[in-house]
Amino acid sequence: MAHKPFWLSCLLLILSVNLVHAQNRQSAAGDYTTAVLWQQHSGEYRALCFQAYNFARVSLKQALKKRDRSKPNCIVVDIDETVLDNSAFQGHEIRKGISFAQADWTEWGNLARADTVPGALSFLKFAARKKIEIFYITNREQPEYAGTLKNLQRFGFPNADPAHLLVKGGTSDKEPRRQDVAGRYNILLLCGDNLSDFSNIFYRENRNTREEVDHARELFGKRFIVVPNPMYGDWEKPLYPAGSLSEEERSDKRFENLKSY
């Protein structure tokens, strides 16, 4: 029997290892597939968004009855998965076998192709008719600034201008930007998909987020309007230890943290 040349055997071994690694990476990133599909295709996702913004209308009307008349009124909103839907980007990443790459995110932001979150545009236009200004406080960064404005302006979001778009500076903590707005405006509502969109209480390290949510239960649906985002968020960070993990290691940690019986 003829034997394969040594170099060919080595090449086949390398190719097989790389193939297995690529398949494992694809499988790990694929953990998010159902979440992305749910956001893109389910009626329940749309219903929950409409529900959130219907609550926002009711709460806004109530807030206007007891507002501070010494300052103009505003609403503070997050952008991603709050007013703009980035599920197409997440689908793109999954097809690449990864969960997130900063270069891809910057490219996506500058394409200005994100769709609107159901109910968001209608609600913010309703607020604008009530003479309420909208501030967009986002952790998108300066390289995505122009594309973000273009995306908001494409759909006609109110106050989509440099004065009302506050991107990430030196920290992902949004509290300094919120306080800057609060010093000049009466914030009637805050809308977001991530708890840190509402208060610094939820951003602090070593916090018990579930306990903090319970303490603030009366504010949700009234001052804090939460939009569903099954794809990503700060909630996932405590699952992973400090340091850089591969897609496979992160997948393992997700599996280990599942509750069962």
QUICORMO-V243926 format. One record per pair of residues at least 24 apart in sequence whose ideal C-beta (glycine too) atoms are under 10 Angstrom apart, sorted by the first residue. I is the first residue (numbers start at 1). J is the second residue. Records with the same first field share a line. If there is no record, write none. Layout:
I->J + J
This chain:
21->97 + 246 + 248
22->97
23->97
24->97 + 246 + 247 + 248 + 251
25->96 + 97 + 98 + 99 + 246 + 247 + 248 + 251
26->94 + 95 + 96 + 97 + 98 + 247
27->97 + 247 + 248 + 251
28->97 + 98 + 99 + 246 + 247 + 248 + 249 + 250 + 251 + 252 + 254 + 255
29->90 + 93 + 94 + 95 + 96 + 97 + 98 + 99 + 100 + 247 + 248 + 250 + 251
30->94 + 95 + 97 + 99 + 247 + 251
31->94 + 99 + 247 + 250 + 251 + 254 + 255
32->90 + 91 + 93 + 94 + 99 + 100 + 230 + 231 + 232 + 251 + 254
33->90 + 91 + 94 + 95
34->230
35->87 + 90 + 94 + 229 + 230 + 231 + 232
36->86 + 87 + 88 + 89 + 90 + 91 + 92 + 93 + 94 + 230 + 231 + 232
37->87 + 91 + 94 + 230
38->87 + 228 + 230 + 231
39->81 + 85 + 86 + 87 + 90 + 91 + 117 + 228 + 229 + 230 + 231
40->85 + 87 + 88 + 90 + 91 + 115 + 231
41->87
42->230
44->228
45->85 + 87 + 117 + 118 + 227 + 228 + 229 + 230
46->117 + 118 + 119 + 228
47->118 + 119 + 228
48->118 + 119 + 226 + 227 + 228
49->81 + 82 + 85 + 116 + 117 + 118 + 119 + 120 + 123 + 193 + 227 + 228
50->117 + 118 + 119 + 120 + 122 + 123
51->118 + 119 + 221 + 225 + 227 + 228
52->82 + 117 + 118 + 119 + 120 + 123 + 191 + 193 + 221 + 225 + 226 + 227 + 228
53->83 + 117 + 118 + 119 + 120 + 121 + 122 + 123 + 124 + 126 + 191 + 225 + 227
54->119 + 122 + 123 + 225
55->123 + 189 + 220 + 221 + 222 + 225 + 226
56->119 + 120 + 123 + 124 + 126 + 127 + 188 + 189 + 190 + 191 + 221 + 222 + 225 + 227
57->119 + 122 + 123 + 126 + 127 + 189 + 225
58->221 + 222
59->188 + 189 + 219 + 221 + 222 + 223 + 224 + 225
60->123 + 126 + 127 + 130 + 132 + 188 + 189 + 225
61->126 + 130
62->188 + 222
63->132 + 186 + 187 + 188 + 189 + 222 + 223
64->127 + 130 + 131 + 132 + 188
66->188
67->132 + 186 + 188
68->185 + 186 + 187 + 188
69->186
70->186
71->182 + 183 + 184 + 185 + 186 + 187
72->131 + 132 + 133 + 184 + 185 + 186
73->127 + 130 + 131 + 132 + 133 + 185 + 186 + 187 + 188 + 189
74->127 + 132 + 133 + 134 + 135 + 159 + 164 + 181 + 182 + 184 + 185 + 186 + 187 + 188 + 189
75->123 + 124 + 127 + 128 + 130 + 132 + 133 + 134 + 135 + 136 + 158 + 159 + 181 + 185 + 187 + 188 + 189 + 190 + 191 + 225
76->133 + 134 + 135 + 136 + 137 + 164 + 166 + 174 + 177 + 178 + 181 + 182 + 185 + 187 + 188 + 189 + 190 + 191 + 192 + 197 + 198
77->117 + 120 + 123 + 124 + 127 + 134 + 135 + 136 + 137 + 138 + 157 + 164 + 189 + 190 + 191 + 192 + 197 + 225 + 227
78->136 + 137 + 138 + 139 + 140 + 174 + 190 + 191 + 192 + 193 + 194 + 196 + 197 + 198 + 227 + 229
79->109 + 114 + 117 + 120 + 136 + 137 + 138 + 139 + 140 + 144 + 148 + 151 + 152 + 157 + 165 + 167 + 192 + 193 + 197
80->105 + 109 + 114 + 117 + 138 + 139 + 140 + 148 + 192 + 193 + 194 + 197 + 229 + 231 + 232
81->114 + 117 + 192 + 193 + 194 + 197 + 227 + 228 + 229 + 230 + 231 + 232 + 233
82->117 + 120 + 136 + 138 + 190 + 191 + 192 + 193 + 194 + 197 + 225 + 226 + 227 + 229
83->114 + 116 + 117 + 119 + 120 + 121 + 123 + 124 + 134 + 136 + 138 + 151 + 152 + 155 + 157 + 160 + 191 + 192 + 193 + 227
84->109 + 112 + 113 + 114 + 115 + 116 + 117 + 120 + 121 + 136 + 138 + 140 + 148 + 151 + 152 + 155 + 157
85->114 + 115 + 116 + 117 + 118 + 120 + 229
86->113 + 114 + 115 + 117 + 229 + 231 + 232
87->114 + 115 + 117 + 229 + 230 + 231
88->113 + 114 + 115
89->113 + 114 + 231
90->231 + 232
91->231
93->231
94->231
97->247
98->247
99->231 + 232 + 236 + 247 + 250 + 251
100->232 + 247
102->141 + 143
103->143
105->140 + 141 + 143 + 144
106->140 + 141 + 143 + 144 + 147
107->143 + 144 + 147
108->144 + 147
109->138 + 140 + 141 + 143 + 144 + 145 + 146 + 147 + 148 + 150 + 151
110->143 + 144 + 145 + 146 + 147 + 148 + 150 + 151
111->147 + 150 + 151
112->144 + 146 + 147 + 148 + 149 + 150 + 151 + 152 + 153 + 154
113->147 + 150 + 151 + 154
114->147 + 148 + 151 + 152 + 154 + 155
115->151 + 155
116->151 + 152 + 154 + 155 + 156 + 157
117->191 + 193 + 227 + 228 + 229
118->227
119->227
120->155 + 157 + 191 + 227
121->152 + 155 + 156 + 157 + 158
123->189 + 191 + 225
124->152 + 155 + 156 + 157 + 158 + 159 + 160 + 191
125->156 + 157 + 158
126->158
127->158 + 159 + 188 + 189
128->157 + 158 + 159
129->158
130->188
132->158 + 159 + 185 + 186 + 188 + 189
133->158 + 159 + 163 + 164 + 181 + 184 + 185
134->158 + 159 + 160 + 164 + 165 + 191
135->159 + 163 + 164 + 165 + 166 + 177 + 178 + 180 + 181 + 184 + 185 + 187 + 190
136->160 + 161 + 164 + 165 + 166 + 167
137->164 + 165 + 166 + 167 + 168 + 174 + 175 + 177 + 178 + 180 + 181 + 190 + 192 + 197
138->165 + 166 + 167 + 168 + 174 + 177 + 192 + 197
139->166 + 167 + 168 + 169 + 171 + 172 + 173 + 174 + 177 + 194 + 196 + 197
140->165 + 166 + 167 + 168
141->167 + 168 + 169 + 172
142->167 + 168 + 169
143->167
144->168
171->203
172->196 + 203 + 234
173->200 + 203 + 204
174->198 + 199 + 200 + 203
175->199 + 200 + 201 + 203 + 204
176->200
187->223
188->223
189->222 + 223 + 224 + 225
190->219 + 223 + 224 + 225 + 226
191->224 + 225 + 226 + 227
192->224 + 225 + 226 + 227 + 229
193->225 + 226 + 227 + 228 + 229 + 230 + 231 + 232 + 233
194->226 + 227 + 229 + 232 + 233 + 234 + 235
195->220 + 224 + 226 + 233 + 234 + 235
196->233 + 234
197->224 + 225 + 226 + 227 + 234
198->223 + 224 + 225 + 226
199->223 + 224
202->234 + 235
203->234
206->238
207->238
208->238
209->234 + 235 + 238
210->235
